[in-house]
Amino acid sequence: MDQNTAHPLSGILLFEARMPIVWHRLNDPLPRGSLARRQERNERLLQALNLGESHRPDSGDDDHELGSALLRLEMKLDMALDMLSALARTQNLLPQARDVRLSAKGLGWLLTTDEIAPAEGDWVEIGLSMDPHFPHTLELTGRVEEIHPKSGSHEVIVSFVDLGEKVEEALTRYIFLQHRHQVAMEKGG
């Protein structure tokens, strides 16, 4: 890893879980047009996921409540249309669930030693199924920073590339909400 690049999983909030993930190598980064469309889809997905965890405003203002309700409805309709189109394009089953460490800057996942791992410096495209209720995947592009051997497996560490500010903010919120939920479950359970 470049000495000037911060480690994508160090010193920041992480979310650790088993999640369906699929990846493949890219020869080059994605073209700007493809990235813009991907960022819009990722932003809508993360907003929908975060919406389920968000608190409603305490304000008694009817206009504010109505506006919020309409915004939530619009986001749900957009998401439903995206999901329907994704289902129409493919009827693939979810990929294999793996142990994942996710931050707003990068991702780490485990591969068995039998699987072929990408090489350090490779460009990769990653599809991450964030919630089993949403068959839509978060589509990410990154560069492999490190490969760490672990017992019976190796962890691939990727830094995200061209996430976009809005997607990074929504991903940070998602990670915060999931981390908060995990902490609450540990304390309560």
N, C-alpha and C positions, 0 to 999 in steps of 0.2 A: 504494500500500500504506500502511496505517495506520502511523504512526511508532512506535507502541507494540507492533506485531506484528513478531516476528522473521521474517526471510526463511526460507521453508521449505526452501531448498536451500543456505543459507550456514552455514559454521562447524560443520557436523556431517557425519558419515559418509554418503557417497553411494554408490550402486550405479548404474553406467551400463551399459546394454545395449540391444539391439534386442528389443523384446517386443511381442506382440500386445496392442493396447489398443483399447477402444471407449469412447466417451463420449457423453453427451447432456445437454442443459440440464435443470435442474429449476426449477419455479416457486418452490418452497419447500423447506426442509430436510425430510428424511424424518421421519415420525412416530416417536415413541419405540419403539413395539412393533416396527416394521420394523427399526429400528436394532439392537435387542437381538438379533433373529434373525440379522441380518447379521453382527453382531459374533461371535456363536457360530460361524457358518460360517467366517468369516475366521480366527478363532482356530484352529479345527480344521485348516484348510488350511495355515496357517503352521506349526503344530506338526508336521504330517506332512512338510512340506518341510524343516523344520529337523531332524527326526528322521533323515532320510537323511544329514545332514551331521554329526550329533552323534557324540561319542566315547562308547564304552561305559565304564561305571565299571570301575576297576581292582580293585575289591574282590573277594575270593574268597568273599564271603558268599552262599551259595546262595539264601537267602530274598530278599535284595536283587536278585540276578540274576533270579530267578523273577518277582518283582514287576515289575521293569523289563520283562521279556519280555512279561508279560501286559498291561502298560500299552501297550507298542508294538503288540501284537496288537489290543487294543481300539481304539486310535486308527486303525489301518489298516482295521479293519472299519467304523468310523464313516465314514471317508473313502470307502471303497468304496460304502457305501450312499448317501452324498451324491452321489457321481459317477454312480451308476446312476440316481438320481432326476433329476439334472440332464440326463443323456443322454435319459431318457424324455420330459422336458418339451420338449427342443429338440434338433435334430440340426444346428445351425448349425456352419459351419466357423469356424476361428479368425479373428478380425479381423486386419486388416493390421498387420504388425509395424512399429514405429516406434522411433526413437531415444528412449530414456527415461532420465531421471535421477530416481532414487527415494531418498527419505530417509524417516525415521519421521515427519516432520512435513509432507511434501508431495511433489509430483511435478511434473516438467517433461517435456513431450513436444513433438515437432516436427510441425507441420502444413505442408503446402505452401501457397504463396501462393494457389493455386487453391481451397483449401478454406476454408470459412467457420469462423472461429475464434469461440469464445465471447468475450464482452466482460468486461472487468475488473469484478469484483463479482458475476458470474453464479454461481449454484449449479450444480454439475455432479455427475453420477453417472458413475463410472469403473469399467470392468471391465478388469482387468489379468490376463493369462494369464501366470502366474509360471513355469510349467514345462510343456513340451510333453507330458510324461508324465501330467500331471494336467489333464483337460479342464475342471476347475473354476476359475473366475476369482475373484480377490480383488476384492471389491466395495467401493468407496470413495466417500465423499461429500466434496466440498470446495467451496471458494470460489476463484474465479479471482482471483489477486493481481496478476499482470502478464502482458503479452504483449510478447515481445521479437522484433523483426525480426531475421532472420538471412539469409544469402545464399540466396535461392530458397525461404525458408520463414519461419515464425515459431514461437517457442517459447512454449507456454502453461505458466504456473507456477500451481500450485494448492496451497493449504494445506488439509490434511485437517481435517475437522470431525467430532467425535463418534466418533473411532476406538475409544475405550475403552482402558483401561490395559493389559489383557492383550494386546490386538491390537497396541498400540504396542510393547510389550515383545517380542512374537514377531516383529514386523516389523523391529525393531532387530536382533534376533538374526539373522534371515534376511539382512539387508543386510550385517551383519558377516561372516557366513559366505561370502556371495557375493563380497564385497570381498576377503576373505582368499584365496579361490580364484583370483580374477583376478590378485592380486599373485603368488601362487605360480606361475601359468601364465606370467606375464611373466618371472619370474626363471628358470624352467625351460625356457622356450621361446624 
